[in-house]
Amino acid sequence: MISYLIKRLLEMIPTFFGITLLSFFIIHLAPGKPTDVLTEMNPKITPEAREKLERYYGLDKPIIVQYGMWLKRIVKLDFGESFSGDRRPVIEKIWDKKKPLLERRLFITFMINTLSMFLIFIIAIPIGISSAVRQYSLYDKITTTSVFIGFAMPSFWLALLMMMLFGVHLNWLPISGLKSMNYDSLALSGKIKDIILHLLMPIFVSSFGGLAGLSRYMRSSMLEVLRQDYVKTARAKGLSEKQVIYRHAFRNALLPIITLLGLSVPGLIGGSVIFENIFGIPGMGQLFFMGVMTRDYPLIMGILTIGAALTLIGNIFADIGYMLADPRIRAK
Amino acid sequence: MNISHILNHFFVFLFFIFAFIECPNLYATQPPDYAYGDAIVEGTIGEPSTLIPMLAGDSASHNVAGMIFNGIVKYNTDLKVIGDLAESWTISPDGMVITFRLRKGVRWADGVEFTAGDVLFGFKTIIDEKTPTPYKEDYLQVKKFEVLDKYTFRVTYKKPFAPALTSWGNLIVLPRHLLEGKDITKTDFGRNPIGTGPYKLKKWVSGQEVVLDSNKDYFQGRPYIDRYIYRVIPDTATMFLELQAGGIDIMGLTPIQYTKQTNTNFFKANFQKFRYPIFSYTYLGFNLKHPWFKDKRVRQAIAYAIDKNEIIDVVLFGLGSPATGPYVPNTWPYNPNVKKYEFNPEKARELLKEAGWKDTDGDGIVEKDGRPFKFTILTNMGNRQRINTATIIQYRLAKIGIKVDIRLLEWSTFINEFIDKRRFEAVLLGWSIGLDPDQYDIWHSSKTRPKEFNFVSYANPLVDELLEKGRRTFDIEQRKKAYYKIQEILADELPYIFLYVPDAIPIVHARIKGIKPSPIGISYNLHEWYVPKRLQRYSIEP
């Protein structure tokens, strides 16, 4: 098992560099440069000034040289400096050590996505199981239809509807941001309440869309298990339906879900672009969006690299989880 | 950077320059409800990148930095250049030397006095090879910069350059005592600036808010509003909901929000709306190298076929005015007497016929030498107003036998692959225009190289001469004459069809008083805005 893990870890290295190489080239293939934000269609700016700026950012060098320079830095875990006017180190934008934990972008996104993932799992798994157990019943049809409505509904639309209802008409919840303006003057309990109120809508919106996929997955996985011989055996032995489902079928049906859990690790920091922008939440999704809009290459690459690393780590976790859950894989 | 971005940028620049106008009678006429205190919350789509103006390319940065820094000069509400940190200036008769006298007793927010040495420092910084700024061009025209005494400096130009005066607006004032010997791209000054302006930075939480406190020692008097908060809300729909929920006090509306969504009792009771022309225009530009558009009569025919008022009514809900040239109506360079092309499809058909375009095969499209008149208008994605304008033009030109296709392109692709490479027949775009009327870069025949801005390849020796004349004199009457003539020529030759000048339509909470709308907008006198004590919403601890 250890040697298998080491092999998997070693395999990750070329994969990781392959991903960064592709990302680097694709970003540079897109038309437009970071300097365009400063110079494009502005008659005050001469072509000479534009060239100077490009030289300053090293954009006049061939892409492969630029990639080499980037690689040289990244092996030292240096993500470089952002191209935006503040020239702050990319890592500081993502994880600013001087700020309280709650204000660091990576943490904010991670927290929201973990909470919504948790919500998705605790709601979707029971829905999936109960739908499978009662296949084709009215309950099954209703849950299927409602989760698919959630799946089909654009999240920005749902977000706006909720803001209008809870923010404007009922005035129960804050519309956007992470903290109220008087946050600093609140007592600790007030601060916690304030943040929870701000997070309710974003977490609901980001969970809602995810319910359909997971609950359907759980349902089909459960259905498959329920058809297996050992379930029939269990029933034949006279075990109660509860015991059959929760002791025998459920554990096995959960196996594929472990893989899914591992694969959702990168989603914990990405995949938040839309709702972070709509709800004005200062997380990684918002930062990534701003980076792309301003062609801030070091920032985009920094976030992509972290994403790639997390995807690979997530895969390893999925493998380990599988091994722990399924003795047959361990034996191999 | 797209045009709306540039537009924003320009506004901010305006705001900057006009930031705060003097009002000597303020105290004499002060109504009884003037009061200090309260806060204003403004929604901003983008977060500032840095608060050093010369390094910032985005409007959000200039917007905030404009509250913290002053320029040497600014514009007043009549669009005249007046002093900001400068008390006065003299221009030598040959227009080559400008001597500025600075205000005495102006202090940086940390208490150190502002002097000509700071201006010299800012000037040296902006022209420094190592400073990555797109704005150095105007300063590179300076041959010699001399500090004559603590409050006086003199700049000598290589040749007379009328836009030079306004270039001393907002970019180069930096505190020497804090930055000398440092690399401004490496210091944290951009996130912790010290300026001379009406507000100073209190805190900046990335992605969330930038909080400014009033500068109680501001040389034009302490601002009434104690705090100014920019809240970062990247989505405009969310921002509009925040406005309704009381989360923000100021935002710019869209025409549909202005005419329909804010036309309710709630908004009438709680908000005040403003409307004034933006310093920009939208146009249909032709590739003059294209054989069909070489003929002036064809361009004029297209002008007659387009109904500008229809476009304004439909696209802007009436919130704009027809453009007849590259200047905004009712400003000093604007020539009201140029040739106007009233909507007249009949005349358009005649002109086309004259130019040899006739529908010979009866398919409704005119032909010449066996080729039907079809062309494509390129415009950028994401700008609904432009897309709708293009659609209306398409409909109107079909009526006179010209088939138009519309193609939408992502902004960078549009500029890099089509504009720069001259791969277009016609484009629908906009220009934001500076308050100085110099438009050398857009119309001069020497500015047609790749990445330059005369991409329609317009060339007219007389226009070239007038453009040069206009930028070489400071005499406003002479300049006016030159720009009037240029507009007459452009209106006749129509390298662009000038379509409309949109209006800025901001909304501000009703509790905020003291706003005096002017042709240059509303923010120029922000330090005079106030909220009467009984209406104040926030209590600010000093």
Interface residues (C-beta under 8 A of the other chain):
Chain A: A30 P31 G32 T35 D36 V37 L38 T39 E40 M41 N42 P43 K44 I45 T46 P47 A49 R50 K52 L53 Y56 Y57 S84 G85 D86 R87 R88 K93 D96 E103 R105 F156 L160 M163 M164 G167 V168 N171 P174 I175 S176 G177 L178 K179 M181 N277 I278 F279 G280 I281 P282 G283 Q286 L287 F289 M290 T294 R295
Chain B: M1 N2 I3 I6 V41 G46 E47 P48 S49 T50 I52 L55 A56 G57 D58 S61 E129 P132 P134 Y135 K136 E137 D138 T185 K186 G190 R191 V205 S206 G207 Q208 E209 I229 R231 V232 I233 P234 D235 A237 T238 L241 E242 Q244 A245 G247 E410 W411 S412 T413 I415 N416 E417 W431 G434 Q439 D441 I442 R449 P450 K451 E452 F453 Y538
